[in-house]
Amino acid sequence: MGKSASGKDTVFSRLINDNKLSLERMVPYTTRPMRSGETDGVEYHFTDIDGLKSLRDDGKVIEERCYHTVHGDWHYFTVDDENVSRDKDYLLIGTLEVYTKLVSYFGLDRVVPLYIEIDDGERLQRALQRERSQDNPKYAEMCRRYLADCEDFSEDKIALAGIVKRYDNSNLEECIGSIKEDILSSRQP
């Protein structure tokens, strides 16, 4: 987890593709439109409000959030579906709120926080570069997300969630190396 444009997707991709770690992808759900380059079932399971209601009615929604964007309400949620096994180690990108709800659902001994951070100026520059590459850039939404992260990832909320260790992503290789080392050492008897 971490603020938008902190490099979560890049770190996630490198970790999930590292055979030594043997991590499975836990794919969240969303009602937001798919971005250029995204694939249904890879970054997210893309659905609509009716799909969310159906999963909610079936008691499969672990947690959900609704963001009031400049393009309308976008829902993001995690589902305990047929793709989740208690016998595997998963990697998921989420918020502090997602983390705390997953801890409540699965237990503190089963959910390990990986908090990625980077200088806010670098983060803003990355967000702008990513938005420029979209077929239909949504700059107002980019700005809303950037500002909302200041509140969503405030120092008080990070502390309240019990996040102690942080991974600085100003150097990608060092960041990934540190995370890999911690994952592997946590599995040692």
HELIX and SHEET records of a PDB file:
HELIX    1   1 LYS A    8  ILE A   16  1                                   9    
HELIX    2   2 ILE A   49  ASP A   57  1                                   9    
HELIX    3   3 LEU A   96  PHE A  106  1                                  11    
HELIX    4   4 ASP A  120  ARG A  132  1                                  13    
HELIX    5   5 TYR A  139  ASP A  152  1                                  14    
HELIX    6   6 GLU A  155  LEU A  160  1                                   6    
HELIX    7   7 LEU A  172  SER A  186  1                                  15    
SHEET    1   A 2 GLU A  24  ARG A  25  0                                        
SHEET    2   A 2 TYR A  90  LEU A  91  1                                        
SHEET    1   B 4 HIS A  45  PHE A  46  0                                        
SHEET    2   B 4 TYR A  29  THR A  30  1                                        
SHEET    3   B 4 GLY A  72  VAL A  79 -1                                        
SHEET    4   B 4 VAL A  61  THR A  69 -1                                        
SHEET    1   C 2 TYR A 115  GLU A 117  0                                        
SHEET    2   C 2 ARG A 166  ASP A 168  1                                        
END                                                                             
